[in-house]
Every structure is written in structure tokens, then in C-alpha cells.
Amino acid sequence: MTVVPAGDGTAALICDTCGSDDSAIDTTRDGDLVWPVVIALGWTGSAFSTGPHRCPQCSRTSATPQQSAGESRPAHHSASYNIRTHDDVDVTAITPLADLDAALAERLRDDLMRAAARHRHVVVDLHAAHFIDSAALGLLVRARQEAKQHGATFDLVAPSRFVRTVLHTMRLDSVFRTFPDLRSAVNAMTPAARHR
């Protein structure tokens, strides 16, 4: 738990990297949802009161000095993603292999934007990503806009409950078409399915 309730409708947001805190969090509006306040204060991380959260200083640096000295980072930061193209229907499927945080979004950015500009259909398979932060969500929105500018589709596959909640909260659930699995998404792109 990285948001500690103060009992009067406020809470302290604690940085998971350096331990600094900000006690200006108003939790009365949306219960456990703290994303609007987190973003306004320059923090990154979870939309909910359960972490991870990073203060503005730690959000600007990708690694602490201890990590630079060779200490291991959390597993979700070292994970990557897969890209697979289904040439028969010109679908590119990008699968993040971990939670979509700012670090993974940064590594994914170029390939995702390139796919959105070059392929008729792009799907992001989120079955392994249970969490998404504001940086990653922003990347998905930009990639969808890029795809739309090129007359392409940009869909999501198997978003977790958390991701669906974030999409709903940010009023993006009607923007992204979602599919339960990759096969359903690819099948929906076939010429026969599109003409039904």
C-alpha cells in the first residue's frame, strides 16, 4: 500500500523508489482512485491507492544510483515485448510481456508507432499486463491516433480488470475496441468478417 489514509479524507502518497511523500492527496472524490491527483502533482504510477507510485524526481530518472551500480531492478522493468505479424490479413500483434509502466512504454514506443503507421491492423495483446500507468496509456492513445491517421485500426486484446477500469475512468473504453483473445482479434480482421 503506497497511499496511507489520514482519516479526514486525505492521504499521504509515498514514493516506492525513494520514500518521499506528499500528504495533499484528497481521496474523498473517487475512493481508491488517485490518478487525477497523482498526475497533477507530477507523480507517475498506479491509478489506484495501491502502488507503485513514483515521485516527480524519481519519475524523471529511469534508475536510482544503486540500480546503476548493478543492483537488480524489479522484474517488470526488465521484461520486454513480442511483435508478430499475420501477413495474410496485415495484422501486427504487439504483446507486452509485463505490466505497462513508463519504462516498458519507452522501449515499446518506436516499434508501436512504426506498426501503427505501416500496418492496416494493429492489436496490443495485454494478457500479460495487469497494470498500466499514465505514460503507457498515453502511448496507446497516441499510437491509436497514428493508426487512425493512416486509415488503420488499433485494438486491444485481453485487457485486465485494472486496465478496463482505467480505460473506463478515463472515458477511453468506447475509444478502444477490445477482444477476449488474439485469435478473435485476428479473425475479426479477415475480409469475410469485415463484410458481415
N, C-alpha and C positions, 0 to 999 in steps of 0.2 A: 504494500500500500504506500503510495507516494503522496497522497493528499490526506493530511491529518485534520479531521474536523475540529473546529474550535468551540462548537456548541451554540454559537449565536448566528448561524447561517453563513459563517465564513470558515475558511480552512487554510492551512499552510501547504503550499506546493513545494515539494522537496526534490531537488535535482538528484537523479540517480548516479550522476558521474562525480560531482564534487561535493554534494551535500548541502549546498546553499539553499535558502528557502525564501519564499515570497508569501506573506500572510494576507495578501489582498484578494484572495480568491473568494468570490461570492457563490455559494453553492445552493442558494435558495431557489434560483430560477429553474434549473434543469436537473436537480438532484445530483446524480453521479456525473453528469456531463459537464466537463470543464473546458472543452476545446475552445470556445469563443474567448474565454479569459486567458487561456494558455497562449493563444496566438497573439492576443492584444498585448500581452506582456513580453512577447518575443521568445517565449519558450517553444520547444518542439516536443512531440511525443504523443502519447495516448489521448484520445478524445474523452476518456473517462478518468475517474479519480484513481483507478488502479494504473500503475505505470506502464511503461517507462516514461519519464519526463526528463528533459534536459534544459538547464537554464540558458539564457541568451549567450553567455560566454562559452559554455560547453557546446552549444549548438553550432557555433561558428568554427569550432575546431573538430576535426574528424577523429582525433586520438589524443588521449592525455599523454603527458611526458612518460608515464610509466609504460603505456602501451607502445610508445615509440621506442622505448628501450628494450622491447622484446617480450613484454608480458602478453599473454594471450587475450584476445578480445572475446566478447560473448559470441556464441556460435552463430546467432542470426546475422551478425555483421560480416562474417567470413563466408557466408553462403553466397550463391550466385543464382543463375537462371539458365534455362534452356530455351533455344529457339528452334522451332520445327516448321517447315513449310510443306503444305499439302498442295503440290503443284497442280493437281487435277482441278481444283476449284480456286486456286490462288489465295489460299488461306495461310497466314502466318500465325502460329500459336507461340506465344511467349509465356513461359512458365517460371515465375519466381519460385525459388526453392526454399524460401524462408519468409518471415514477416517482411512486409514492405515498409521499411523505415527510410529515413533520409539517406543513409549510407548506401543501401541497395538501390534506391531510386537514382542516385548519382551515377552508379555503374551501369544501370539499365537505360538511362536517358537516351544515349546516342542510338543504340540498336532499336529501341522502341519508336523513336521519332523517324528513323530511317524506314522501318517497316510500315509505319503509318503513311509515309509519303510514297512508297513504292508498290504496295500490295493492295489488291481490291478488298480484302477482308483481313482484319487483324483481331485476334482474340487474345485476351490475357487470362490464362488459366490460374486462378487463385487458390486451387485446392490445398496448397501447402502454406498459404499466407493467412494466418489467423488474425493478424493485426495490420493496420495501415495508419501511417501518420500523415500530417498535413502536407509534407513535402511530396510524398508518394502520391497522395490523392491529387495534388496539383499537377503532377506529371501525367497522370491518367487523363485528366481533363484536357491538358494541352495536346496530348497525343490524339485524343478523340477529335479535337478541333482540327489538327493537322490532317487526319484521315478524312474528315468531312470536306475539307478544302480540296482534296484530291478525288472526291467522289467515292470514297471507300467507307466501309463500315468498321466500327470499333466496338467490340463487345467484351463482356466479362463472363468467365466461367467459374462456377462453384465458389462464389464469394461466401466467406464465413458469416456467422451471425453478427459478429462485430463489424465486419466490413459492410454488411447490409444495413446495420444500424447507423453507421457513419454516413453512408450514401443517403439514407432516409433523412437524417438530421440535417445534412447539407442540401437537401432537396435535389439530390442527383439520382435518386432511384428511378426516376422516369426518364433520365437522360441516357443511361447505360442500359442496353438490352442485356439480360443475363440468361445463361443456360446452366442446367444442372451438371453437365459434364462436357468434355471436349468433343466427344462423338456427336452429341446433339447439336453443338455449335457448328461443326463441320458439315453435318448433314443438312442443316438449315441454309447453308451457303450453296448447295448444289443447284444447278439450273432448274431442275424439276421442282424442288422445294420453293424456290423463289417465285415460280409462276403459278403456284397454287392459290 
